[in-house]
Amino acid sequence: MIYIILSVYSTVFASFLHVIGVNYPPRKPFLLRASSRCDYCGEKLSGAHMLPVVSFIFLKGRTSCCNKPMSWSYLAVEVLAPLFVCILYKLYNFEAPFYLYMFIFSLLLILFVSDMLYLHIPNSILSLYLIVFTVYYGYTDVSTLLQQMYQLMVGAVVFIGLYLCVRKGFGFGDIKLLILLCFFLSLKEVIFIFIVAVFSGALSMSAVSIFKREIMINRIPFVPFILFGFLCCPIANDFFWNFFLRQ
């Protein structure tokens, strides 16, 4: 029963995060608007057309009003959320790591949508999450706050150094996100996320270049691959480092 409840609430919450990711970068209202509207023609959507996952499948991935293709990010976000939340509950129950990963997951879902649609990572979103986490740790555990601040500085040196050396393939917004993750997680976890993101991104681009050679890609959203690395982190991070350090 608990998994059903978690799935329902996480799917609805993920749908709301998707709305933020779609509307915040172009500065469209999303909190105080009277109703949801079609992304193409602006027609008001009924409640039946806003049901997470169900409406996408029922409408066959197209809008009911103007028959335009809906973004697959809707379905991706609404499917990933309940799966990941249920895995987190299985691993951690309702202990502290569960809430930490959920907090970070909410950030990455917003940025996933923003990066996919606009190739943009809003600084204000990053700043908001940094402030919330700083206030929380400043209020509950100052020693942990100092430790995470130290990791943030180390992460800044590592990833800014990487950016200056490599440049191609990464936007500075991606680097800022990775540095911020060093404030939330351990440096080992963030390096694991980065490694998975780079390899999964390289494999995806190789597949695209092989099967769809006519497609020219100038800029590639990297946040989806960071999100994939993060989703793997609770399950595979310890195994990866144990295996790597034994070699």
C-alpha positions as CSV (number, residue, x, y, z in Angstrom):
1,M,0.0,0.0,0.0
2,I,2.8,2.4,0.9
3,Y,4.3,2.0,-2.6
4,I,1.0,2.9,-4.3
5,I,0.7,6.0,-2.1
6,L,4.3,7.0,-2.9
7,S,3.8,6.4,-6.6
8,V,0.7,8.6,-6.7
9,Y,2.1,11.5,-4.8
10,S,5.5,11.4,-6.5
11,T,3.9,11.3,-9.9
12,V,1.7,14.3,-9.2
13,F,4.7,16.2,-7.6
14,A,6.9,15.4,-10.6
15,S,4.2,16.7,-13.0
16,F,4.3,20.0,-11.0
17,L,8.1,20.1,-11.2
18,H,7.7,19.6,-15.0
19,V,5.5,22.7,-15.1
20,I,8.1,24.7,-13.3
21,G,10.8,23.5,-15.8
22,V,8.7,24.4,-18.8
23,N,7.5,27.8,-17.5
24,Y,10.2,29.3,-15.3
25,P,13.0,29.8,-17.9
26,P,10.8,31.9,-20.3
27,R,9.3,33.6,-17.2
28,K,5.8,32.4,-17.7
29,P,3.5,32.2,-14.6
30,F,3.0,28.8,-13.2
31,L,1.9,29.3,-9.5
32,L,-0.9,31.8,-9.7
33,R,-2.4,31.1,-13.1
34,A,-6.1,30.1,-13.1
35,S,-5.7,27.0,-15.1
36,S,-3.3,25.0,-17.3
37,R,-3.2,25.6,-21.0
38,C,-2.0,24.0,-24.1
39,D,1.7,24.7,-24.8
40,Y,0.8,25.4,-28.5
41,C,-2.5,27.1,-28.9
42,G,-3.1,28.2,-25.3
43,E,-6.5,26.5,-24.9
44,K,-7.6,25.7,-21.4
45,L,-7.0,22.1,-20.5
46,S,-9.6,20.0,-18.6
47,G,-8.8,17.9,-15.6
48,A,-8.9,14.7,-17.6
49,H,-6.2,16.0,-19.9
50,M,-3.8,16.7,-17.0
51,L,-3.8,13.3,-15.4
52,P,-0.1,12.2,-15.1
53,V,0.9,9.4,-17.5
54,V,-2.7,8.4,-18.1
55,S,-3.6,11.4,-20.2
56,F,-0.3,11.1,-22.3
57,I,-1.1,7.5,-23.1
58,F,-4.8,8.1,-23.7
59,L,-4.1,11.0,-26.1
60,K,-1.4,9.0,-27.8
61,G,1.2,11.7,-27.1
62,R,-0.7,14.4,-28.9
63,T,-2.7,17.4,-27.7
64,S,-6.4,17.1,-27.7
65,C,-7.1,20.6,-28.9
66,C,-4.7,21.1,-31.8
67,N,-3.3,17.6,-32.3
68,K,0.3,18.6,-31.9
69,P,2.9,16.2,-30.5
70,M,3.4,16.5,-26.7
71,S,6.9,16.6,-25.3
72,W,8.2,13.2,-24.2
73,S,9.7,14.9,-21.2
74,Y,6.2,14.8,-19.6
75,L,6.1,11.0,-19.8
76,A,9.7,10.6,-18.8
77,V,9.4,12.7,-15.6
78,E,6.1,11.2,-14.6
79,V,7.4,7.6,-15.0
80,L,10.9,8.2,-13.5
81,A,9.5,9.8,-10.3
82,P,7.5,6.9,-8.9
83,L,10.1,4.3,-9.8
84,F,12.9,6.2,-8.2
85,V,11.0,7.2,-5.1
86,C,9.9,3.5,-4.5
87,I,13.5,2.4,-4.9
88,L,14.6,5.0,-2.4
89,Y,12.0,3.9,0.1
90,K,13.1,0.3,-0.4
91,L,16.8,1.2,0.3
92,Y,16.4,3.8,3.0
93,N,12.8,3.7,4.3
94,F,11.9,7.2,5.5
95,E,15.4,7.9,6.9
96,A,17.6,11.0,6.2
97,P,19.1,9.7,2.9
98,F,15.5,9.3,1.5
99,Y,14.7,13.0,2.0
100,L,18.2,14.1,0.8
101,Y,17.9,12.2,-2.5
102,M,14.3,13.4,-2.9
103,F,15.4,17.0,-2.5
104,I,18.2,16.6,-5.1
105,F,15.8,14.7,-7.4
106,S,13.4,17.6,-7.4
107,L,16.1,20.0,-8.5
108,L,17.3,17.7,-11.3
109,L,13.8,17.1,-12.6
110,I,13.3,20.9,-13.0
111,L,16.7,21.3,-14.7
112,F,16.1,18.2,-16.9
113,V,13.1,19.8,-18.4
114,S,14.7,23.3,-18.6
115,D,17.8,21.9,-20.3
116,M,15.9,19.6,-22.7
117,L,13.6,22.4,-23.9
118,Y,15.7,25.6,-23.6
119,L,19.3,24.4,-23.1
120,H,19.3,26.6,-20.0
121,I,20.1,26.0,-16.4
122,P,18.6,28.9,-14.4
123,N,21.0,30.4,-11.8
124,S,18.1,31.4,-9.6
125,I,17.0,27.8,-9.3
126,L,20.5,26.7,-8.3
127,S,20.7,29.6,-5.8
128,L,17.4,28.7,-4.2
129,Y,18.4,25.1,-3.6
130,L,21.8,26.3,-2.2
131,I,20.1,28.7,0.2
132,V,17.5,26.2,1.4
133,F,20.2,23.6,2.1
134,T,22.5,26.1,3.8
135,V,19.7,27.3,6.1
136,Y,18.7,23.8,6.9
137,Y,22.1,22.7,7.9
138,G,22.9,26.0,9.6
139,Y,19.9,25.5,11.8
140,T,20.3,21.7,12.5
141,D,24.0,20.9,12.3
142,V,26.7,23.6,11.8
143,S,29.6,21.0,11.7
144,T,27.9,19.3,8.7
145,L,27.4,22.6,7.1
146,L,31.1,23.4,7.3
147,Q,32.0,19.9,6.0
148,Q,29.7,20.4,3.0
149,M,31.0,23.9,2.4
150,Y,34.5,22.4,2.2
151,Q,33.3,19.8,-0.3
152,L,31.7,22.6,-2.3
153,M,35.1,24.4,-2.5
154,V,36.9,21.2,-3.5
155,G,34.2,20.4,-6.1
156,A,34.6,23.9,-7.5
157,V,38.4,23.4,-8.0
158,V,37.9,20.0,-9.6
159,F,35.1,20.9,-12.0
160,I,36.2,24.4,-12.9
161,G,39.6,23.0,-13.6
162,L,38.0,20.3,-15.8
163,Y,36.0,22.9,-17.6
164,L,39.1,25.1,-18.3
165,C,41.0,22.0,-19.6
166,V,38.3,20.5,-21.7
167,R,35.7,23.1,-22.5
168,K,34.1,21.3,-25.4
169,G,31.1,19.1,-24.4
170,F,30.2,21.0,-21.3
171,G,28.4,24.3,-20.7
172,F,29.3,26.3,-17.6
173,G,25.7,25.7,-16.3
174,D,26.5,22.0,-16.2
175,I,29.7,22.7,-14.2
176,K,27.8,24.9,-11.7
177,L,25.3,22.1,-11.2
178,L,28.0,19.6,-10.6
179,I,29.6,21.9,-8.1
180,L,26.3,22.4,-6.3
181,L,25.9,18.6,-6.1
182,C,29.2,18.6,-4.2
183,F,27.4,20.6,-1.5
184,F,24.6,18.0,-1.2
185,L,26.5,14.8,-1.7
186,S,30.0,13.4,-1.1
187,L,32.7,14.1,-3.7
188,K,32.8,10.4,-4.5
189,E,29.1,10.3,-5.3
190,V,29.4,13.4,-7.6
191,I,32.4,12.0,-9.4
192,F,30.5,8.7,-9.9
193,I,27.5,10.7,-11.3
194,F,29.8,12.6,-13.6
195,I,31.5,9.5,-14.9
196,V,28.1,7.8,-15.6
197,A,26.9,11.0,-17.3
198,V,29.9,11.3,-19.5
199,F,29.8,7.6,-20.6
200,S,26.1,7.5,-21.1
201,G,26.2,10.8,-23.0
202,A,29.0,9.5,-25.3
203,L,27.1,6.2,-26.0
204,S,23.9,8.1,-26.8
205,M,25.7,10.5,-29.2
206,S,27.5,7.6,-30.8
207,A,24.2,5.8,-31.4
208,V,22.6,9.0,-32.8
209,S,25.6,9.5,-35.2
210,I,25.4,5.9,-36.4
211,F,21.6,5.6,-36.9
212,K,20.7,9.2,-37.7
213,R,23.7,10.6,-39.5
214,E,21.6,13.4,-41.1
215,I,21.0,15.0,-37.7
216,M,23.4,17.8,-36.9
217,I,23.7,18.5,-33.1
218,N,25.4,21.7,-32.1
219,R,24.6,21.7,-28.5
220,I,23.6,18.7,-26.4
221,P,21.7,18.9,-23.1
222,F,23.9,17.3,-20.5
223,V,21.5,17.5,-17.5
224,P,19.6,14.4,-18.6
225,F,22.8,12.4,-18.4
226,I,23.6,13.9,-15.0
227,L,20.1,12.9,-13.9
228,F,20.8,9.3,-15.2
229,G,24.0,9.2,-13.2
230,F,22.1,10.4,-10.1
231,L,19.4,7.8,-10.5
232,C,22.2,5.1,-10.6
233,C,24.0,6.6,-7.5
234,P,22.0,5.0,-4.6
235,I,22.2,1.6,-6.2
236,A,25.7,1.5,-7.8
237,N,27.9,4.1,-6.2
238,D,29.3,1.9,-3.4
239,F,29.7,-1.1,-5.7
240,F,31.6,1.1,-8.3
241,W,34.1,2.5,-5.8
242,N,34.6,-0.8,-4.0
243,F,35.4,-2.4,-7.4
244,F,37.5,0.5,-8.6
245,L,39.6,0.7,-5.4
246,R,40.4,-3.0,-5.4
247,Q,42.0,-2.8,-8.8
